[in-house]
Amino acid sequence: MSVPKLIMTVGVLTVTIAGCSTESSGEVPAESTAGAARTGSDLAAEAGSTEVEGSEPRLVIADADSGRIEVIDLATEESVGSFDVGNPAQLTTVNGRYVVAVDGEGGRVDFLDPGSWTIEHGDHSHSYVKDPAEIGSLDGEDPAHVLVGDRKVAVFYDGTGTADVVDFDTLSKGEVTVATTIDALAPHHGIAVPVSDQYVVSSGGDEDDLPNALELRNEAGELVRTLDGACPEMHGAAVFSRYFVLACEDGVLKVEDDFTTAKLPYPTVGNRAWSFDHQGKGAIVSAATAEGVLALDTRSGRWVEAKTADKALASGVSGDGKTIFSLQTDGTFRTFDWATGAELSSTPVLSARYDGDGPVPSVQVGGNRVYVSDPVADTVVEIDYRDAGRISRTLDLGFSPASFGVVGA
């Protein structure tokens, strides 16, 4: 079965950021040999960074019509940096810190540092900011899915059936170091998942059909064995510290860190997931479907299904895992209680019903706020989901957002 490729990803005060960005030369700026930690801090600051009192999240937004990527400070509502990656890109956030911009058509993968992050340190946390910087780039034929696990970032190239695995720890040094390259032997729309110093790689697909099986490969990328558990029409993944889950035609396949597998059937036959949204700390994943939104506790296998009159375009999960979000084709943002599936609020947020043309509106979660892109209106809407889905402000971009993410929350 052939499907469109999906990458695996405020009342209202209006502010305009168009024309106020600082241009990036594409080079990492000169930095001091040490960062500035707060007085009395028990953790050293990264070179070129400044430790701040609390998190200072930033939006990273890709223009639908150019290679422009804007970085917006949500505290000041101003642009703090801009990148040009050549063509419209699909963005994937990495550990709430970095962004990987994928230009599937041009074959370029850019690693960006938007310059805001928080580190958990025992019973407290440390937050830092720095100037946004481009770290480096990779090239390959038809790059698509980007997955993070085991302190590695795996970029899969559909055109060659290969994956470059980048060492996460080199990114803070301003380097994109490829630890290994894996060859899945045949081009297909696939994935590679780093797990326990090894890799689980998709197989069984071709240029027209989605993969249906998984292979275990060692640290050098060599084949170890085929995993048990089929995953027909594989598309959609979420990676956790000790396991990951995949969306299949007949349910969700869970793969443990010992490489055993288990299938979790969907609550309703035919109402499947094609991609997952989740927050790094929780076990809940959500998926937008033709009938509404699905949510799954990946630890227990418990499902919650919230059906809506309109198809869901995007979904999300709150940081505490208690609230599920869904954006419908009619432009309505809805919240649901995870425990019961009951609807909690319904708020019109899009300027027009999505008719299937142009960039798809999307949902991103940042702290206690949810952000919804409106490509038609050239805006991003900020929602306080705890206050009955109230729109807290609207950011006027001056360009159409194709893909975006939140870092530093």
N, C-alpha and C positions, 0 to 999 in steps of 0.2 A: 504494500500500500504506500503510495506516495503522499507525503504531507508537506506543507510549507515548513521551512526551517525556522525553528525558534531557538534563540540563544539562551544556553545554561553554562550575576539576573543570573488671602488667606483672609463679618462684615467689614466692613471689609476695607482694609488699608491696601492701596495699590502702590507699588513702587516700581520704577523703571530702571533697569540696569543696562539697557542697550547703550553702547557707546562709552561705558565707563570702565571697561575692562583694561587690565594691563596685559600687554602682549608677551607671550613666551617665545623665546628664541629657539626653544627645543633643546637647549643645553642646560645642564645642571648648574645653578649659580654657585659661585665660590662660597664656601662655608668655613666657619671657624672650626677648629679641631675639637671643640666641646660645645655642648648646648648649655642653656641657662636654666638650671634647676631652681625651684623656689627655695627660699631660706628654710633650712631644717628638713629638706626633702631626703627621703631614704632611698632614692633611686636616681641614678645619673641620667641626665638628659641626652638625647641623641644629638650628634653634631648638627649645628645650625638651627636647632629648635629652642623654643622657650616654653617652660612649664607654666601652666595657667591654673587658676583656682578651681575651675570646673570645666566640663566638656564644652567645646565650642564647635558644634556640628556645621558641616558645609554641604551644600548641594553641588553635585557634579552633573552637568546637563549637556547632552549632545544635540547639536542642531540637526534637524531633519534634512536640511538642504545644503549643507556644507560639511567640512571637516572640523568645524569649530566646536570646542568643548569648553564650557564656562564653569568656573568654580565660584560659588556664591557663599559668603559668610552669612549664616542665618541670624546672627546677632545684630549685624549692622545692615543687612539686606543689600550689601554691595558686592560687586565682583572683586575678587582678590587675585584672579589669575585667569588666563585663557590659553588654550592649546589649539594647534591646527594639525590634525592627523590626516589631512588630505581629502578624505571622503566621509560621508555620514557613518557613524560607528555605533555598534551595540556595546553598552557598558556593563561590566561585571565588577562589583565591589569585592575586595579581598580582605577578609578579617576586619571589616570596618575601617580600614586604613588606606589601602591602595585601590586603584581602579585600573582594570584592563579594558582597553578600547579595541574592539575587533572590527576591522574593515574586511568583511567576507569577500566583497567583490575585488578589492585591490590586493588582498592577501597579506595585509599588514596587521600586526598586533602590537599596540603601544602600551607600555606599563607607565602609569602616571602616579605621582604622589601629590594628592590634593592638599596636603599639609595640615591635617588635623586628625588626632587619634587619642585614644584613652587606653591605658594599660591597667588591668586588674593586678593588684599587688597585695596578696594576702587578704586582710579584712578591709582594704581601702583601695583606691585607684589613683592614677596619675594621668593628667591630661596635658597635651602638648600641641603647639602650633608652629608652623614654619611656612616659608614661601612655597607655593606650589611649584613642582619641578617635574620635568619629563625624565624618566629613569633610563629607558632604552626601548628597543623594539625587536620583534622577531618577524620573519617572513615565511610564508608557506602557502600552499595551494588550498584555497577555500577554507580558512579557519572558521570555526564555529564555537563549539562548547568549551567553556573554561570552568574547570572544577578545582577546588582547593581541599587538600587534606594532608595530614602528616607533615605539616610545614613545607608543603610543596604546592606549586600551581601547575596544573596540566592543561595545555592548549592542544585541542585535537584538530587536525587538518583533514577535512572530509575528502578533499581531492586526491590525497595520497594514502589515506588510512594510517597516518602517523601522528604521533603526539610528542611535543616538546615539553619536558618537565623542568620547571624553573625552581631553583632553591629559594624559598621564601626569605631566608635570612640574609641573602645577598642584596635584597631590594633596599634595605635601610642604608646600605653602603653606596647606593647610587649605581648598582650594577644589575643586569639581567643575566644571570648565570644559568645555562642549561645543564642540569645534572645528568640527564640522559635523554635520548630520543627513542621512542618505542615505535616499532613497525608492526601494525596489525595485519599486514600482508595484502589487504584489499581496500580500495577507496569505499567509504560509506559514511553516513551521517552518524558519527559515533562519539564515544567518550573514553577517557582514561581517568581512573580514580586512584590517587596515591593512598596506600593503606599499609601501615606497619613495614615500611621500607620495601614494599613490593607494590605492584600495580594490578588493578583489575581493569581489563580492557574489553570493550564491546567487540562482537564478531557476528558472523552469520548474515550480515546485510550486504547490500550493494548500492549502486548509485540511485536506484529507483525504489528500493525497499528499506525499511528501518531494520536495525540489527535485532537479533532475537536470543543471543547467547553471550556468555562472558568467559574470558580467559584470564587465568592468573599468570602474571609474568614477574620474574625476579628483578632485583635491583638493576641489573644490566639490560632489562627489557626482554630477556629470553623466556620462551614459553615454558611454564611449569606444568600446568594442566588446565583442562576445561572445568569450570565450576558447575555443580549441580544446580538445577533450577532454571527453567526456561523463562524468557521474558519477551513474548511476542510483541512486535511493534514498540520496541523500547524507545521511550522519549520522555525525559524529565528525570532529574536527580536531585537529591539533597544529601549532603555529607555531614556526619556527626563525628564525635571524637572516637567512638569505638565501633561504628557501623555506618552504612549508608543505605538509602532506599532509592529504587528506580520505579518509574511509572511504566506499566505494561498494559497491554490490551485487556488482560483478564485480572488485573489487580496490581498490587505493589509488591515488588520483590525486595526483601530485606537481606542485606549481605553483612554478616558479622565480621569482626576483625580476625577471626580464625577461619574465615572464608566459607563458613556454612551459610546456607540460605533458607529462607522461609517465605511463602507467598501469603499475602494478606488480601483476600478478595474484596472487590468494591461492594459497598452496601446495596447498590442498584446496578444490575447488569446493563452495560451500555453507557453508563454515565462515568466516563473514565477521566483521569488526569493526563495532561500533556506536559505540564511543568509544575514545579513546586515553589512555594514561597515559605520561608521560615526565618526565625531569629536565631542567632548563633547559640544562645544559652539554653533554649528550650527544646522540647522533643516534638512539638506540634508542627506539622506542615499543613499548608492549605493549597488548594488548586481551584482555579476558575474553570467551570465546565459549561456545557450548553444548557444545563438545567439549574445552575446557581453556583454554589461553592461547596467543595468537599474539604473536610479537615480530618487529619489522622494523628493520633498519638502514636508515634513510631516506636515507643517503648512497649506499650500494652497492646497495640493493635486495634484500639477502639476508634471507631469512625463517628463523625457527626456530619450529617448532610442537611444543608440549608437550601431548599429549592426556592427559586424566584421566577417571576413571570417572564423576565428577560434574561438573555444569555449574559453570563459574566465575562467581562473583558480582562479583569485582573483581580487578584486577591492578596491577602496579607494576614499576618498574625501579630498580635501585640507582644511586647517584650516579656510580659509575665505569662503569656500563653492563655489568658482568660478570655480574650476577645478576638473574633475572626472578622476580617474586613472583605468587602466585595464591591467592585465597581461594575455596574450593569451597562448594557448598550444604550439604555434610555438616558444615561448620564447621572444616574442615582448612585450615591455612595451609601452602602448599608453596613451596619455592624450587627454581629450575632454573638450570643453567649456560647462559649465553647462547651460548657457542661450540658446544655440542653438543646442548642441549635436555635433557640428563640431569637427573633429579631429584636434588637434593642433600639435602633434608630435608623432613619432614612433621610438622606439629605441630597437635594439636587446640586450637583457640583460642576458638570460639564456645560459648556455654552450651547451645545447642540448634540443631538443623538448621534452616536457613532454609526455611520452607514457602511463601513467596511473599506472606505477609501482613506489613504494616507496613514500616517503613524498611528498605532494603537495607543490610546491613553493607558497609563500604567499607574501602579500604586507602590509607594515605598514607605517603610516605617522608620522613623528616627526618634528614639526616646519615647516621650509621651505624645508625640504628634504623628499624623499620617499625612503624606504628600501625594497629591494626584496631579498628573500632567494632563493638560488640555491643549493638544496640538493645534486645534482650530483657533483658539483664542490667544495662542502664544503665551500661555500662563502656566504656573504651577500653583495649585491651591493647597493651603495648609489647613488641616482639620484637627480640632481637639476632640478626639473620639470619646474621651471620658465625660465630655459635656454634651451629651446627646448628639454627637456628630456635628458640632458647631464649626462653621467656617471661621477661622481666626484671622486669616489674611490671604491675600492673593498677590503672588509675585509676577509682575509683568515683565516678560523676558525680552520682547522685541524680536524673537525668533521662535520657530516651531520646535518644541522639544520632541525628539525621537526616542530617546532613552535617557534615564537618569538614575542616580543613586545618592545615598546619604552616607557620609563618613564622619567619624569623630563623635558620634552620638553617645 
